[in-house]
Amino acid sequence: MSYPGENVLVVRRSLFDELGSFQGLNFEPGKYLDAFLSRGNNLFLPRVQAEIDSTYKQIIPYVILAHSDKAVHYVRGKKAGEQRLVAKGSIGIGGHLNDGDAGLFNLEEEHYTRVVEREVHEEVHLLTKFGNRVAALINDDTTDVGRVHLGIVHVFKLAEPRVEKREAMIRGLTFLTKEELMTRRESLESWSQFCVDSLDRLLP
């Protein structure tokens, strides 16, 4: 798979192991995020390299859009950036951080948050006010995709359930309860499975 000219933010796998690697969700995101955003602990690599080099982890903001006890669910269409996840259900919005973002946030948390919100707005229209909270980290070393990615789980708590898609790859966008999501669990990508299993903790 080709990603011409795309450079993505990564951290060394050794740093992740040093901080304490894990499988599934970790609810101490500050411990990791502070280190990942510190100068010298991250770099940009060509995505074509990062997708196959498991000595690095690509940092992926993974945003759950929630209202009350419901979260947005959608299916990744054929135009999804990660072809290995096409046709999978997801409750996470977001994607890679590229070198074009560097000037915006300088790897400081406040500016990182701003970039994450901008990325979400590129994929969906948020037609309501919202709060943005980093709730967890997510890791899955059991799949080819997971071995080279590390998710930062954000929860956007929406004042109203008003969201419309922008990106063509988003299909069937709807708000679902945990019980409704559990009936679709086997069709979800692994990161979303982890999040659905702990949705009560992610959406207090």
DOPAMI-207168 format. One record per residue (C-alpha): residue number from 1; x, y, z. Coordinates in steps of 0.02 Angstrom, whole numbers. Layout:
<nodes>
(NUM,(X,Y,Z)) ...
</nodes>
This chain:
<nodes>
(1,(0,0,0)) (2,(67,172,-47)) (3,(56,332,54)) (4,(151,454,-60)) (5,(228,600,33)) (6,(139,565,198)) (7,(242,579,357)) (8,(161,528,521)) (9,(197,558,706)) (10,(274,409,795)) (11,(357,364,959)) (12,(482,225,983)) (13,(410,60,1040)) (14,(550,54,1169)) (15,(480,212,1252)) (16,(307,133,1261)) (17,(382,-22,1340)) (18,(482,84,1463)) (19,(326,177,1519)) (20,(230,14,1534)) (21,(158,-73,1381)) (22,(-14,-151,1396)) (23,(-149,-238,1295)) (24,(-321,-158,1280)) (25,(-365,3,1373)) (26,(-258,98,1499)) (27,(-343,231,1605)) (28,(-185,329,1651)) (29,(-165,428,1488)) (30,(-74,575,1566)) (31,(74,466,1613)) (32,(100,420,1431)) (33,(42,576,1339)) (34,(159,692,1433)) (35,(307,583,1383)) (36,(249,560,1203)) (37,(231,748,1176)) (38,(399,790,1254)) (39,(527,851,1129)) (40,(649,716,1081)) (41,(526,576,1117)) (42,(437,583,951)) (43,(474,603,767)) (44,(393,599,596)) (45,(421,449,483)) (46,(360,412,307)) (47,(197,320,331)) (48,(249,185,208)) (49,(389,142,331)) (50,(289,166,490)) (51,(153,44,433)) (52,(275,-102,430)) (53,(405,-55,563)) (54,(348,-119,733)) (55,(493,-32,822)) (56,(383,124,813)) (57,(205,162,864)) (58,(102,285,761)) (59,(3,401,877)) (60,(-182,400,831)) (61,(-311,512,917)) (62,(-468,403,929)) (63,(-619,510,968)) (64,(-783,443,1037)) (65,(-928,561,1003)) (66,(-1052,538,1145)) (67,(-1219,608,1201)) (68,(-1294,548,1365)) (69,(-1264,359,1367)) (70,(-1248,341,1179)) (71,(-1096,343,1064)) (72,(-1083,371,877)) (73,(-1063,212,774)) (74,(-1021,203,590)) (75,(-951,81,461)) (76,(-787,117,370)) (77,(-819,125,182)) (78,(-702,87,38)) (79,(-624,261,44)) (80,(-556,234,220)) (81,(-372,282,238)) (82,(-332,115,321)) (83,(-390,-17,196)) (84,(-367,-157,322)) (85,(-515,-86,420)) (86,(-637,-67,274)) (87,(-813,-133,314)) (88,(-775,-137,500)) (89,(-890,-49,622)) (90,(-811,88,729)) (91,(-851,208,870)) (92,(-687,304,847)) (93,(-661,458,737)) (94,(-486,519,697)) (95,(-325,477,610)) (96,(-139,504,595)) (97,(-49,662,648)) (98,(52,724,500)) (99,(206,833,488)) (100,(96,974,422)) (101,(19,980,597)) (102,(186,1010,684)) (103,(182,1199,666)) (104,(10,1203,744)) (105,(44,1116,907)) (106,(234,1104,931)) (107,(197,945,1027)) (108,(122,1039,1174)) (109,(-37,967,1246)) (110,(-146,1121,1221)) (111,(-101,1131,1038)) (112,(-111,943,1016)) (113,(-292,954,1077)) (114,(-327,1090,950)) (115,(-259,982,809)) (116,(-366,835,866)) (117,(-523,942,862)) (118,(-478,1005,689)) (119,(-453,826,627)) (120,(-625,776,692)) (121,(-705,926,607)) (122,(-630,869,443)) (123,(-723,703,456)) (124,(-889,757,533)) (125,(-994,913,562)) (126,(-1018,939,749)) (127,(-1177,1043,754)) (128,(-1175,1068,943)) (129,(-1060,1121,1084)) (130,(-947,987,1159)) (131,(-815,953,1290)) (132,(-653,861,1249)) (133,(-576,742,1376)) (134,(-431,620,1357)) (135,(-502,463,1437)) (136,(-381,321,1401)) (137,(-248,245,1290)) (138,(-280,93,1182)) (139,(-162,-38,1114)) (140,(-184,-202,1022)) (141,(-27,-300,980)) (142,(-126,-450,916)) (143,(-157,-378,740)) (144,(-45,-311,602)) (145,(-132,-142,613)) (146,(-124,-134,802)) (147,(60,-177,816)) (148,(110,-14,732)) (149,(-22,102,807)) (150,(-62,171,980)) (151,(-228,258,1012)) (152,(-263,407,1124)) (153,(-447,393,1167)) (154,(-538,560,1176)) (155,(-719,578,1227)) (156,(-812,724,1150)) (157,(-964,747,1261)) (158,(-1096,828,1149)) (159,(-1230,945,1216)) (160,(-1350,877,1083)) (161,(-1346,722,971)) (162,(-1314,825,815)) (163,(-1177,756,702)) (164,(-1167,743,512)) (165,(-1033,657,410)) (166,(-911,749,297)) (167,(-800,605,239)) (168,(-864,484,108)) (169,(-788,337,202)) (170,(-910,360,347)) (171,(-1067,257,319)) (172,(-1223,233,426)) (173,(-1179,359,562)) (174,(-1296,338,710)) (175,(-1300,352,901)) (176,(-1311,185,994)) (177,(-1317,131,1176)) (178,(-1191,8,1248)) (179,(-1321,-129,1238)) (180,(-1351,-93,1053)) (181,(-1164,-85,1019)) (182,(-1136,-252,1107)) (183,(-1253,-337,982)) (184,(-1134,-276,845)) (185,(-973,-311,940)) (186,(-907,-447,824)) (187,(-918,-330,674)) (188,(-817,-192,760)) (189,(-631,-157,737)) (190,(-532,-215,889)) (191,(-505,-41,962)) (192,(-692,-11,961)) (193,(-722,-180,1042)) (194,(-609,-130,1187)) (195,(-698,38,1203)) (196,(-873,-37,1198)) (197,(-826,-163,1333)) (198,(-776,-17,1446)) (199,(-901,111,1385)) (200,(-976,138,1558)) (201,(-803,191,1619)) (202,(-765,298,1467)) (203,(-932,391,1477)) (204,(-957,429,1662)) 
</nodes>
